[in-house]
Amino acid sequence: MMAYIKLCSECRSRSISASKEEWICPHCGTDLSDEPVFRQIKIKKNWWETEKSKNKKKKALA
């Protein structure tokens, strides 16, 4: 699974999304759909489930 980062041409903030389609800057509302992708990030599918299980193991060991 990939996540994408775009830089807003108006407010210069970074925006992260799992989709490259319709994209609105969450900081200022500018439409970033036609802006190029600044960077791709590979993320693990269901990464939040992995983090929960790690935290449970840490608590069990404490």
VEXTORFI-134753 format. One line per field, with one value per residue: residue in three letters; x, y, z of N, C-alpha, C in turn. Coordinates in steps of 0.001 Angstrom, whole numbers. Layout:
code <- c(ALA, ...)
n.c1 <- c(X, ...)
n.c2 <- c(Y, ...)
n.c3 <- c(Z, ...)
ca.c1 <- c(X, ...)
ca.c2 <- c(Y, ...)
ca.c3 <- c(Z, ...)
c.c1 <- c(X, ...)
c.c2 <- c(Y, ...)
c.c3 <- c(Z, ...)
This chain:
code <- c(MET, MET, ALA, TYR, ILE, LYS, LEU, CYS, SER, GLU, CYS, ARG, SER, ARG, SER, ILE, SER, ALA, SER, LYS, GLU, GLU, TRP, ILE, CYS, PRO, HIS, CYS, GLY, THR, ASP, LEU, SER, ASP, GLU, PRO, VAL, PHE, ARG, GLN, ILE, LYS, ILE, LYS, LYS, ASN, TRP, TRP, GLU, THR, GLU, LYS, SER, LYS, ASN, LYS, LYS, LYS, LYS, ALA, LEU, ALA)
n.c1 <- c(848, 468, 1221, 836, 2523, 1872, 2808, 1406, 668, -240, -257, 2060, 2207, 2506, 662, -844, -1974, -3817, -4714, -4340, -6091, -8828, -7956, -7745, -6233, -5749, -5147, -5558, -7526, -7094, -7312, -5522, -5387, -4246, -1603, 1793, 2900, 4840, 6286, 6392, 5250, 5820, 3614, 2685, 64, -2772, -1309, -1883, -2985, -777, 731, -943, -806, 1899, 2003, 363, 1938, 4142, 2936, 2189, 4629, 5550)
n.c2 <- c(-1172, 2237, 5598, 9050, 12165, 15559, 18902, 21940, 24558, 27019, 27426, 26150, 23866, 20388, 17609, 14499, 11511, 8519, 8320, 9441, 10884, 13059, 15800, 17772, 20400, 20003, 22057, 24646, 24436, 24484, 23139, 20353, 18472, 18534, 18974, 17803, 14641, 14779, 12970, 9404, 7045, 3954, 1964, -325, -2647, -2342, -1250, -146, -2194, -3812, -2124, -1998, -4640, -4775, -2949, -4261, -6491, -5247, -4201, -6581, -7649, -5904)
n.c3 <- c(0, -729, 242, -479, -883, -1285, -2081, -1121, -3270, -2484, 448, 1115, 2680, 3633, 2422, 2991, 1479, 612, -1883, -5276, -6699, -6610, -4663, -1920, -184, 3233, 4907, 3810, 1887, -877, -4189, -4947, -6886, -9493, -8954, -8886, -7484, -4635, -3065, -2569, -200, 1203, 2918, 5508, 5154, 7160, 9350, 11817, 13297, 13774, 15444, 17703, 18651, 19317, 21439, 23311, 23873, 25094, 27407, 28663, 29320, 31218)
ca.c1 <- c(0, 1262, 669, 1459, 2663, 1890, 3055, 413, 1271, -725, 209, 3351, 2130, 2473, -593, -629, -3196, -3653, -5233, -3766, -7186, -9287, -7107, -7912, -5304, -6481, -4740, -6117, -8645, -6720, -7401, -4179, -5551, -3339, -213, 2533, 3216, 6167, 6963, 5587, 5655, 5285, 3132, 2193, -1383, -3255, -190, -2383, -3177, 551, 1108, -1743, -283, 3185, 1718, -156, 3080, 4929, 2197, 2217, 5975, 5833)
ca.c2 <- c(0, 3462, 6907, 10058, 13500, 16685, 20198, 22918, 25730, 28225, 27583, 25452, 22769, 19036, 16884, 13071, 10801, 7205, 8436, 10531, 11470, 14344, 16070, 19121, 20684, 20058, 23255, 25897, 24153, 24565, 21897, 19868, 17337, 18630, 19135, 16535, 13973, 15155, 11766, 8219, 6355, 2603, 1681, -1678, -2774, -2471, -966, 171, -3463, -4222, -1275, -2404, -5898, -4471, -2301, -5291, -7303, -4443, -4147, -7913, -7866, -4942)
ca.c3 <- c(0, -839, 600, -1329, -309, -2217, -1467, -1534, -3924, -1811, 1832, 1208, 3641, 3078, 2551, 2770, 1114, -2, -3249, -6064, -7471, -6084, -3504, -1391, 914, 4499, 5646, 3266, 995, -2290, -4949, -5302, -7802, -10641, -8503, -8945, -6224, -4142, -2592, -2271, 1022, 1274, 4264, 5691, 5222, 8542, 10251, 13149, 13992, 14217, 16571, 18858, 19183, 19951, 22714, 24217, 24300, 26027, 28684, 29265, 29853, 32299)
c.c1 <- c(898, 492, 1455, 1494, 2667, 2164, 2041, 1103, 839, -89, 1543, 3375, 2139, 1114, -329, -1964, -2853, -4134, -4545, -4841, -7558, -8577, -7243, -6944, -6101, -6179, -5419, -7257, -8346, -6831, -6010, -4219, -4567, -1876, 510, 2753, 4653, 6957, 5949, 6142, 5020, 4869, 2604, 676, -1775, -2141, -662, -2643, -1843, 973, 333, -1179, 1075, 2968, 1189, 986, 3927, 4258, 2240, 3585, 6289, 5419)
c.c2 <- c(1240, 4657, 7923, 11399, 14505, 17951, 21194, 24151, 27036, 28413, 26883, 24331, 21436, 18411, 15438, 12401, 9435, 7218, 9592, 11268, 12852, 14622, 17535, 19295, 20792, 21322, 24520, 25685, 24246, 23190, 21496, 18735, 17362, 18842, 17794, 15956, 14323, 13912, 10651, 7565, 4976, 2350, 263, -1659, -3046, -2237, -683, -1096, -3966, -3433, -1665, -3670, -5690, -3861, -3299, -6134, -6557, -4383, -5480, -8184, -6982, -5450)
c.c3 <- c(0, -290, -214, -607, -1445, -1423, -2017, -2106, -3258, -433, 2108, 2250, 2915, 3354, 2186, 2486, 546, -1447, -3959, -6853, -6934, -4757, -3111, -222, 2220, 5312, 5143, 2271, -496, -2951, -5426, -6324, -8962, -10249, -8585, -7551, -5855, -3735, -2384, -1015, 1006, 2722, 4325, 5763, 6679, 9570, 11670, 13956, 14540, 15438, 17827, 19485, 19848, 21320, 23738, 24751, 25316, 27389, 29410, 29903, 31051, 33651)
